Amino acid sequence: MPEVARPDYALMNQLLYEGNAPKVKEMTDQALAAGREAQDVLQEGLIAGMSVVGEDFKHNRLYVPQVLIAARAMKAGMAVLKPILARSDAARPAGTIVMGTVKGDLHDIGKNLVCMMGEGAGFKMVDLGVDQNAESFLKAAREHGAGIVGMSALLTTTMPYMKVVIDAFRKEGPGHVRLLVGGAPVSEMFADEIGADGYAADAASAVDLFKEIYSSAPEAGA
């Protein structure tokens, strides 16, 4: 039996980078029709392309609107793959991360970007939305077996609530969960002061931090 033709993943990566959602979806369908495994298409066709987007965003070669368009293209491909991956043991995510904007804050663009890029890197992202209290973060971490909880704030007035969440986890949360913070007014110094386990200045740095945490403690959230 002849070997199944390998899809042009380099072209697929480029189309994703450019945000061409219809073409990315079409190539995902074609790769599956050619007999490629869904996990193979995910890793080489989608995640590989999104990782370039993340790197270029981190180095200011791409900006938020372009990243959002690329993420939309990735989601078009993911919509095809998800039903297949859901039936496959090979679909185990790189890790599970709960994300939310803290109580009193209704801003979500930064959080949404982290979720999109995290999903693009192979993580299961649980997006709680905005205005989330400590109990919501705790409940989601338990329900989903998360190894990381990420909190976002854009207002200086809502930043102190991050410590409320951290204190709640220290008192009654799962011990393995790493608590990360970010947002425009948040700094590494503030993260240290409130006892956070980590801080990321932007979405690309957040994904790098997720990878670092899960590579050093892969059992977290498993």
Buried (B, 14 or more C-beta within 10 A) or exposed (E): EEEEEEBBBEEBBBBBBBBBBEBBBBBBBBBBEEEBBBBBBBBBBBBBBBBBBBEBBBEEEBEBEBBBBBBBBBBBBBEBBBEBBEEEEEBEBBBBBBBBBBBBBEBBEBBBBBBBBBBBBBBBBBBBEBBBBBEBBBEBBBEBBBBBBBBBBBBEEBBEBBBBBBBBBEEEBBEBBBBBBBBEEBBEEBBEEBEBBBBBBBBBBBBBBBBEBBEEBEEBBE
